[in-house]
Amino acid sequence: MAKTNAFDFEKNLRKFAVKQERMTRTLFLNVASACKDSIVEGSSITGAPGQPVGQYGPGYHPGLTGGTLKASWQLVFENATTAVIGSKLVYAPPIEEGTNKGRQLTLRSTVGGFHSVAKTITGYRRLVDAEAAKLQGSTK
């Protein structure tokens, strides 16, 4: 069996630490992106339906296109360890909650739905596990 000197051990430990830091950073970025995708597009992992897109055409708003709420969601990295996902539209919270001024909203969209943020938060651990599994697969 070959002997390992202290220098080799330190060198290998540094390489391992650098690899772990890179993997942690990549996981953080991937999870933040997956959370935004879950909120905006929906996710089978979290059960989030994604953002509803307004119905346009006869009987609704002829000539207009939908998707303003969906397009309004932003992912911002405040620093190396903090990501914030949000929308500045005043009607984002009522759509999330499915209520407005105490009254139930009627979902008319054929895509998306209510509670995407809540379901993404509830399914966060599953998103982390899924992204970690992808990352593990890419390092084999």
VENCORKA-V663630 format. One record per pair of residues at least 24 apart in sequence whose C-alpha atoms are under 10 Angstrom apart, sorted by sequence separation. I is the first residue (numbers start at 1). J is the second residue. D is the distance in Angstrom with one decimal. If there is no record, write none. Layout:
I_J_D, I_J_D
This chain:
93_117_9.7, 69_95_9.2, 40_69_8.9, 41_70_8.1, 40_70_5.8, 39_70_8.9, 40_71_8.1, 86_117_9.4, 40_72_9.2, 85_117_9.5, 40_73_7.1, 39_73_8.4, 40_74_9.6, 37_73_9.6, 36_73_7.7, 36_74_7.8, 37_75_9.8, 36_75_6.7, 35_75_9.2, 51_92_9.3, 33_75_7.5, 70_112_9.4, 32_75_7.7, 52_95_8.3, 66_109_9.9, 32_76_9.3, 51_95_8.4, 52_96_9.7, 32_77_9.0, 51_96_8.4, 39_85_9.0, 50_96_9.8, 39_86_9.5, 29_77_9.1, 36_84_9.3, 36_85_6.5, 32_82_9.2, 33_83_9.4, 35_85_8.2, 36_86_8.7, 29_80_9.5, 32_83_6.6, 28_80_9.1, 29_81_9.4, 31_83_9.8, 32_84_8.3, 33_85_9.3, 55_107_9.8, 28_81_7.8, 29_82_10.0, 32_85_8.2, 54_107_9.2, 55_108_6.6, 56_109_9.5, 28_82_9.0, 29_83_8.6, 53_107_9.8, 54_108_7.3, 55_109_5.8, 25_80_8.2, 28_83_8.8, 52_107_7.9, 53_108_8.7, 54_109_5.7, 55_110_8.0, 25_81_8.6, 52_108_8.3, 53_109_5.7, 54_110_8.7, 55_111_9.7, 39_96_9.7, 52_109_5.5, 53_110_7.8, 54_111_9.0, 51_109_9.2, 52_110_7.6, 53_111_6.5, 54_112_9.9, 52_111_5.5, 53_112_7.0, 51_111_7.5, 52_112_4.0, 53_113_8.8, 50_111_7.6, 51_112_4.6, 52_113_5.1, 49_111_7.7, 50_112_4.4, 51_113_5.8, 52_114_7.7, 49_112_4.7, 50_113_6.1, 51_114_7.4, 48_112_8.3, 49_113_5.3, 50_114_7.8, 51_115_9.0, 52_116_9.8, 48_113_8.1, 49_114_7.1, 50_115_8.4, 51_116_7.1, 48_114_8.3, 49_115_7.7, 50_116_5.6, 51_117_9.5, 48_115_6.9, 49_116_5.8, 50_117_8.6, 47_115_9.6, 48_116_4.5, 49_117_9.5, 42_111_9.4, 47_116_8.0, 48_117_7.4, 50_119_9.8, 41_111_9.1, 42_112_7.0, 46_116_8.7, 48_118_8.0, 49_119_8.5, 50_120_9.6, 41_112_7.4, 42_113_8.9, 46_117_9.8, 47_118_10.0, 48_119_5.2, 49_120_9.5, 40_112_8.3, 46_118_9.5, 47_119_6.3, 48_120_6.0, 39_112_9.4, 43_116_9.0, 46_119_5.9, 47_120_7.5, 48_121_9.5, 42_116_7.1, 45_119_9.7, 46_120_5.4, 48_122_9.5, 39_114_10.0, 41_116_9.1, 42_117_9.8, 45_120_8.8, 46_121_8.2, 47_122_9.3, 48_123_8.6, 39_115_8.7, 40_116_7.6, 43_119_9.3, 46_122_7.2, 47_123_7.6, 39_116_5.0, 40_117_8.9, 42_119_9.5, 43_120_8.2, 46_123_4.4, 38_116_7.1, 39_117_5.5, 42_120_8.8, 45_123_7.0, 46_124_7.2, 38_117_8.1, 39_118_8.8, 44_123_9.9, 45_124_9.0, 46_125_9.1, 36_116_9.9, 39_119_8.3, 43_123_9.5, 45_125_9.8, 46_126_7.1, 35_116_9.9, 36_117_9.0, 38_119_8.6, 39_120_6.5, 45_126_6.6, 46_127_7.2, 35_117_8.7, 38_120_6.2, 39_121_9.4, 45_127_6.6, 37_120_9.5, 38_121_9.7, 36_120_8.7, 43_127_9.3, 35_120_6.5, 38_123_9.5, 45_130_8.2, 34_120_9.4, 35_121_8.3, 38_124_9.7, 35_123_9.3, 35_124_7.5, 38_127_9.1, 34_124_9.4, 32_124_9.9, 35_127_7.5, 31_124_8.6, 34_127_7.0, 35_128_9.3, 31_125_9.8, 34_128_8.8, 32_127_9.5, 31_127_6.7, 32_128_9.3, 34_130_9.6, 30_127_9.5, 31_128_5.9, 34_131_8.0, 30_128_8.7, 31_129_9.3, 31_130_8.9, 28_128_8.7, 31_131_6.3, 27_128_7.9, 30_131_6.6, 31_132_8.7, 27_129_9.9, 29_131_9.9, 30_132_8.9, 28_131_9.2, 27_131_6.7, 28_132_9.6, 30_134_9.7, 26_131_9.6, 27_132_6.5, 30_135_9.1, 26_132_9.5, 27_133_9.9, 27_134_9.4, 24_132_9.3, 27_135_7.3, 23_132_9.1, 26_135_8.2, 24_135_9.8, 23_135_7.7, 23_136_9.1, 23_139_9.5
